[in-house]
Amino acid sequence: MNAAMPGRSGRTLAGLLVRGDRLLPRREDWAHVHLRRDLTAGVMVALVALPLALGFGVSSGVGAGAGLVTAIVAGAVAAVFGGSRVQVSGPTGAMTVVLIPIVAAHGVDGVLTVGLLAGVILLVLAVTGAGQAIRYLPVPVIEGFTVGIAAIIALQQLPAALGVDVHAEKILVLTREALHAWSERPTWGAPLTAVGVALGIVAMARVRAAFPAALVLVVGVTLGNALLADRGKPALATIGSIPSGLPAPRLPAVPWADLDTLLLAAVAVAALGALESLLSATVADAMSVGERHDPDRELFGQGLANIASPLFGGVPATAAIARTAVNVRSGASSRLAALTHAVLLLAVVLVVSRWVAHIPLAALAGVLVATAVQMIRVSSLTPLLRATPGDAATLLITAAATIALDLVLAVIIGLVAAGFFAVRQSAASARLSEIPLDDREHQEGDHHEEERRLLDEHIVAYRLEGPLFFAAAHDFLLELAEVDTVRVVVLRMSHLTTVDATGAHVLADVIGRLERRGVTVLISGARPEHLAVLRHLGVPQQLAHERHLFATTPEAIAHARLHVARITHDPTDAPSATTSQEDPA
C-alpha cells in the first residue's frame, strides 16, 4: 500500500505538469497576425478603453491612475497568455462592483492583496481544468447576471452624474443618498453633461459602432469645462492628477489581521473574473469566424494578469465584453491588437497624463451609463422572457439578486432557480397510465374470451414513463397506492428514463402498502441500471416473491392470470429479470 502511494502521487504531479505545459504560449498563437488590421483594431480599442479605464478606476475608489495601470498591465499580460486571440482585458464594471466594499473596508492595499490572491486562485482553476464548467451555465442566468451588472454600473454613476459627493457600500443605499443630496441643492450642469454624453455614445453606436464617440465627447466636454473655469464660471469636478508613468513594481502591505476576510473576497473576485472572462470569450467566438477559445488557457492568462496588475498598483481585472466586441468589429485577427491597445494606453500615461487630469467626472459617468445601456441586449432578452415561465423567472431572479446581493451569490441563486425550474419541468413529464393487457394469443371468436375478460377485471397494468425521481415520485405513485378491487398490479417500467433513491424508496413503500392489502405486485421491463437502484433501496424485498420481477410485460401478465385464476403454480418457474431487455408489449 505504502509503496503504491508515491507512484500515484507521481502520476498526479506528472499530469498537472503536462496540463500546465499546455497552458503556456505557443508559436501558433501568432500565426494569424494581420499587421494592418490588428494595429488598426488596437488603436480603436485604445480609444474606447481610455475613458472606460479612467471611469472604472474612479468608480472603484482606487483612482483613475489605477484604472489605466490595470488596462495596461493586465491587458498586455492577458493578451499574451490568454486563451483567445481577440480578447481584450482590463478593469470592468462588474469587477468594480465587487471592489467598492473591499476598498471601503480594507483600503487600497487590501484590494491589491485580493487581486494577488485571486490571480493565484485563477491559476489553480486553470491547471485543474475548471474552465470547461462554463458550458453548464444556463443562458437565463448569464443574461440575468448581465442585466443586474448593467443596472449596478448605471446606479453607481449617480453621484458623479448629479454632481454630489456621497458614498455607500450598498448600491440601493447609494442611489437613495445621491438623489436625496441632489434634491436638497439641485444643480443641472453635471446631470445634463452625463445625459448628453450617454445619449451621444448610444446614438453614435447605432450609426457607426467603430467610431470612438466616447473619446470625442469626453474631449469636447473637457475643453468646454476648462474654458468655463478660465472665465471664472462654475465648472464641473474633475478626475484630478494621475501618475505620469507606471509605478515600480512592489508587493502590497498585506493586512495580515484581515487575511481570512480578504481570502473570501479573493474567491469572489476570482469567481467573477473567471465567469466574465469565459463569457466574453464565448461572445468573441460567436462574433469571429473560426475563433475557438481555450477556456483553461483563458483562466491561466487572467490569473497571471491579476498577479501582475496589483504589483504595479492596478486593481483586479477581467476580460471586457464591450472592448472585445469593438476589437472584433474593427477586424482584429490576433493577439497583436489587444497588445497594441495596452501599448497605446501606456503612451497616454507617459505623454498626456496631465491633460487627462482635467476630464470632468460627469463626462466619465455618462460614458459608463452608456456602457451599461449597451450591455443590455433586447434581442437576447425578449426571446428568453417569452420562452418559458421558468426561463423568465430565472432571468429576473438572477438580475434582482445581482442588484440586491453579492454578485457571486447572485449566480448561485440563479443556478438554484434554473435547477428548480428544470426539475419541475422534468417532473411534469412523469406519467403513470393504465394500459390494456396485451394478449397476443387472443383471436376473434375465441371460446375463452369471456373467461379472459373476467380474469382481466382483476388485473391492472400501469406504464411508468419519464423520470422516477425525488420531484415526481410522490405525486404519481401515491395515486397508485389507492388502487383497489384488483388482485394483481403489473408495473411496466421499460419506459422509465431515470430512477433515483427517492423514487425507488417511494416505490418500495407503495408496493408494501399494496401487498399488505392483498394486492400482488409484479414488475416488468426494468432496465439493468434501474434494477440496481431498486435492489439497493429494497424494492424487490417488498414483493410477495423475489421472482416477481419479469423481463417482459407478456410474461408478467401471464403470471398475473395464474394468480387470478387460482391456478396452482410454482413461483420458482416464473421467468427472471436478471437482465432486462426492451419490453415488446
N, C-alpha and C positions, 0 to 999 in steps of 0.2 A: 504493500500500500504506500509506504513512505517513499519507496524508490520510484513509484509512478508519478508522484506529485511534481517533482522538478521537471519531468518531461512534459507534463500537461501545462505547467506554467510557462515553460519554454516555448511551447507551440502557441500559447495565447499571446505571448510577447512578440513572437515572430509574426503572427497575424496582424497585430497592431502596427508593427514596423512596416509591413507591406502596405497596409492601408494608408499609413502616414506618408509613405513614398508616393502614393498615387495622388496625394493632395498637393504636392509641390508643383510649381510652374513647369511647363514643358515647352519645347521649341515650337510645337504646332499651335500653341496659344497665339502666336504672332503670324500665323500663316495667312490670315485673312486681311492683313493690313492693306488699306487703300488710302495712300497718303493724303491726297487732296480731300477726299470725303471725310476722313477721320479728323483731319485738322479743322475743317470747316465745322463739323459737328461739335468738336471740343470747344471752339470759340462760342458757338451758340449756347451750349450748355453752361459755359462760364458766365455768359451774360445773364442767363436765367438764375444761376445758382448764387451769384453775388448778393442780390438783395435778400434772397431766402436765407443764406448763411448768416448774414447780419441780423436778420429778423429773428431767426430761431435762437441765435446766441443771446440776444437781448431778452427774448421771451423766457429762456431757461433760467435767467437770473445770474448767469456766469459772466455775460458780457458779449458785445458784438465781436471783439477780437477772438474770443474762444470759438465762436461760430465759424469764423474764417479759418482759424487753425485747424478745426475739425474737418472742414471741407477740403483743405489742402492735404493734410497728413493722411487722414482716413481715406480720402478719395483716391490718393496715389497708391497706398498700400493695397486697398481692396481691388483696384484696377489691375494690379499685377498678380495678386494671389487669389482673387475671387473665382467663382465658378461660371461666370457669364462674360461673354466678350463685350457686351454693350451696357452692362450695369454701371450706374453712377451712384456713389455713396457719399454721405456727409451727414450733417445734422438734419433731423426731420421733426415735423410737428408731433408725431406720435411719441418720439423719444423725449421731446421737450415736456410733454405732459407728465411723464414719469419723473423727470429730473427736478421739476419745480419743488415738490415736497422734500426731496433729498437735499437740495441746496438750502432750503429753509431750516432743516433740522441739523445738518452736518457741515454746512459751508462748502466752499469750493474744493478743499482737499478731500472732503467726503465724497463728492461727485467724481473726482479723479480716481479715488480708490475704488469706487464702484465700477468705473469704466475698466480698470485693470482686471478686477475680479470677473467681470462679465466677459472680457476677452478670453480669459483662461477657460471659463465655462463653455464658451462657444468652440474653443479648440477641442475640448473633451467631446462635445457633441459631434464635431466633425469626424474625429478619429473613430468614434463608436458607431458611425453611420446613421445618426439620428435625423439627418436631413431628409431621408426618404419619408418621414412621417407626415410631411406637409400634404401628401396626396390624400390623407384621410380627413382633412379638414373640410367640413361641408361648406358649400358656396354661400348659403344664407348666413352662416357665422362670419365668413370673410366680409361679405357686403355689410352686415350689421356693424361689425367692428370698424369698417371704413367710415360709415356714416357717423358713428359715435365719435371717432377721432376728428372728423371734419368739424363736427359741432363744437368739440372742445377747443380746437385751434381757433375757430372764429370767436368763441366766447372769451378766450384768453386775451384777445386783442382789444377788448372793450376799454380797459383803462387808457391805453395809448390812443385808441381811436376817439375817445371822448375827451382826451387831454387832462385826465385826472391821475393822481398818484395814490393808488390803493393796492393792497396786496392781500392775498388769502390763498391757502393751500387748496381748498375745495372750489371747484370751478363754479358751482351754483352760488356759493357764498361770494366769490369774486364778482360774479355778474351782478348780484344784488347790491354789493357795496359800490361798484363802479357807477351803476345807474343812480344810486342814492346821492353819491358825491357830486355827480354832474347836475342832478336836478336842483341841488342847493345853490350852485353857482354855474349856470349853463353858459358855455361858450360854443361858438359854431365853427371856428377855424379848423380845429382838429377833426371833428366829425365830417365836415364837408371834404376835407383833404382825403381822409381814409376812404369815404364812399366813392369819391371821384376816381381815385387810383384803382380801387377794386373794380368798379364798373368799366373803366378803361381797359384793364387787363382782360376781363371776361369778354368784353365786346371784341377786342382785337384777336383773341384766341379763336373766335368764330370766323373771323375774316381771313386771318393769316397766322396759323398756330406757331410758325417758326419765328415770327417777328418778336424781338426782345422788348415787348411793351412795358414790362415791369421796370426794366433798367431805364428806358426812355422817360417814363413818367416820374420815377424816383429822381432822376437827374433834373427834370424840369421843376419839380416841387422844391428840390434842394436849392436851385438857383433862385427861385421866387422867394423862398423863405429867407435866404441870405440877403436879397435885395431889400426886403422889409426891415430886416434887422439893421442894415446900414442906414436906413432912413429914420430909425428910431421908432418904428411901428412895432406892435405886439407880434412876436414871432413864435413859431412852434418849437417845442422842446426837441432837442437833437440827441443823436447817439452819444456824442462825447468822444474823447480821444481813444484811439485803439493802437495796439503795438505797430511799429513800423518795420517789423521783421518777425521771424519765427524765434520764440524764446529758446534758450538752450535746454536740451532735454534733462529732466530731473525726475526722481521718484517723489510722489506726493508725501506729505507728512500724514502718515496713516493714523487716524484716531482709534487707537487700539481698544479703548474702552467701549467703543460703539461697533466693534468689528462684527458681532453677531447680527446686529441690525443692518449693517452695510452689506453683509453677505446675503441676507434675504432680499435686499434691494437689488443686488447684483444678479440674483436669479431672475427677478422680474425684468431687469434690463436685458439680460441675455435672452430670455424667452421672447420678449418683444422684438429684439434685434433679429433673432432667427426667423420669427414669424414674418416681419415686414420685409426682410431681405428675400426670403424664399417666395413670398407673394409677388414682390417686384420682379424677380427673375422669371416667374411664371408668366406674368403680364408681358415681359420682354420677349419671351419665346413666342407668345401668340402674335406679337407685332412684327416679328422678324422671320424672314424666310430661311429655313434650315437651322435656326438657332435652337440649341438644346443645352440648357444649363446643367451643371453638375451640382446637386444640392449640397453634398458634403464638402466639396471644394468651396462653395459659396460660404458656408459656415466657417470654414478654415480661414478664408480671406477676411471675413468680418471679425473673426477672433483676433487675428493679427492687427487689423485696423484699430480695434478697440484697445489693444495693448499699446500701440504706438501713439494714438491720439492723446491720451492723458499724459504721456511723458512730455509732451510739448505744451501742455495746458489746455488741450481740447476736451470736449465733452464726449460721452459715448455716441457712437454713430451707427447708422444702418443704411441699407440701400434706399434710395429715394425714388418712388414710383414716378413722380412728376418729372424729375430730371432725367430719369432713364427713358421716359417716353419722348422727351424732347431730343435726346441723343439718337434714338432710333429713327424718329421722324426726320432728323437732319441728315440721315444717311450713314451713320456710324456702322462700321463693319468689323472693328477690332477694339482691343483694349487701349489703343493709342488715343482714341477720342476722350475717354474718361481721364487718362493720364494728362492729356493736353489741357483739359478743364482745370485740373489741380495746379498745373504749372502757371496758367494764366492768373488764377486766383492768388498764387504766391507773388506774381508780378504786381498785382494790385496792392498787396500788403507792403511790398518794398517801395513802390513808387507813389501811389496816390492815397496812402492811408490818412494823411492829414485832411484831405478833402472828404473822404468817407465819413469822417467825424461829424460833418455838418448835415448829414442826412436826417430829416425830421422823423421822429418815432411814429407819427401818424401815417406817414407815407409807407413805412415798413408794415404797419398794421394793415393798411389797405392791401399790400402785396400778399400777406398771409391770409387775409379774409378771402381774397380771390383764389388762392391756392385751396382753401377749404371748400369753396364752392365748386371748383373744378374736380375735386376728389369724388364728389357725389355724381355718379353717372346714372341719369334717369333711365337710359336704355337698358341698364343692367338691373335696376331696382324694380321697375314695373313688372317684368315677367315673373320675378320671384314673388312679389306681393300677390300676383294673380294665380300663381302655380297651384299651391295647396294651402289650406289654413295653417298647417304645421310649418311650412317654409316661411310664410308671412310672419307667424308668431315668433319663430326662431330669430328672424332678422330683427324684428322690433325689440325683442327681449335683449338681444346682444347689444343693439345700439343704446338702449336705455341703461343697461348695466355698464357700458363703456363710459357713459357720461357721468353716472352717479357713483360708480365704484372704481376699483383698481382695474387697470387695463387687462392684466393677465387674468385676474379673477373674472373679468367680463368674458374672455374667451372660454374659460372653463364653464361658466354659466351657459354660454351659447352652445357648447358641446353637449352639456347635460340636457338642455332644451331640445336640441336636434335629436339626441338619442331617445328622449322620451317620446317625441312625435313619431320617430321611425319605429319604435317598439309598438306604439299604439296602432300605427297603420298596419304593421305586420300582424299584430294580434287580431285585427279586424278581418284578416284573410283566413283565420282559422274557422273550420266548418265541422259540424257533426250532423250528418244527414242520413236518414233511413234509406236503405236501398232494397229493391226487390231481390228475393232469393233467386239465385241463378241455378236452375235445374236444367242441365244440358240434355238429360235423358227424357225430358218431358216432350210428348208428342200429342198432337191434337187428337182427341177422342180416346186417349189412354184411359183404361178402365180404373187406374189408380188415381185419377185426377182429383176426385172428391176427397179421397183419403189424404192425399198430399196437401190439399188446401187446408184441411182441418189441422194437419200437423203444423203447417206453416203459421197458423194463427197463434201458436205458442212459441214461435221463433222470430226474433227480430235481429236484423243485421244492420250495423251502422258503419259508415265510412268516415274515418277521421282524415281531414285534409288540412294542409298548411302546417304551421308550426305548433307544436305542443310544448309551450314554454311558459315561464312564470306569468307573463302578462295575459295569456289566453286560456290557461289550463282551467282555472276555476269556473269561468263563465260557461263554457260549453260542456264540461264534464259533470258539473253538478246537476245539470238537467238530465244527464244520463242516469244519475243515481235515483231519479224519481220514476224510472221505468217500472211498470207493474203489469199484471195479467199475462206475463210471459214466463216461460220456463228456462229459455236459453237466449243469451245475448251473444251475438258474434260481432267482434270488433275488428273491422278490416283496416289495417294500418299501413298498407303499402303506399298510400298517398301522403303520408306524413313527410314533411320536409325537415323538421327539426324536433328533437326531444331533449329537454334539459332536466335537471334534477327535480325542479319544482313540478314540472309537468308529469314526470314519472311518479313522483310522490302522490300527487292528487289522483292520478290514475289508479295507483295501488289502493288508495283509500276508497275510491268509488267501487272498485271491484270487490273489496272486502265487504262493503255495505250490501252489494247485490248478492254475494254468496251467502251472507248471513240471513238474507231474506229468502233463501232457497232458489235463487236465480243463478243458473250455471253460466259462467262467462268463458267464452273461447276467443282466442286472439289469433288472427291470421295475417300473413304477409309482412310481418315486422322485418325491417332491414337489419343486417348484422350489426351496423354501428348503433342503431336504435335499440336493438335487443340487448346489447351490452349495458346500456344505461338502465334499461328496465330491470335487468337482473341485479345490478348493483343497488337499486332502490327497492328491491323486494317485490316487484310486480308479479313474477311467476309464483311466489310463495302465497299470494292471495287467491290464486286459482284453486279450484277443487282438486285438481291434479296437475302435476308439473308437465304432463303430456298434453295439456290443453292449449299448447302453442302449435300452430299449424303453418305450413309454408304457403298454402293457397286457400282461398275462400271456399271453393267447392269441397275441399277436404273437411273444412270446419263445419260447413252446412250439413254434409253427410253425417258427421259425428253428432251434430245437434239433433238430427232426426232420430238417431238411435236413442238419445235421452228422452225425447218427447214421446216416442212410440213405446217407451219402457221395454226396449229390446235388451236382453242381457248381452253385455259386451265386456270385453276385457280392455280397460283403458290403456294397457301397455301396447295394444295393437294400433293405437292411433298414430298417424304419421307425425314425425318430429320436425320442428322448425330450427334445427341446429344451424342450418344455413338457409337464408332467405333467398327468394327469387321473385321476380316481378309477378304480381298477382294476376292470373289470367282472367279473373272474373270481371 
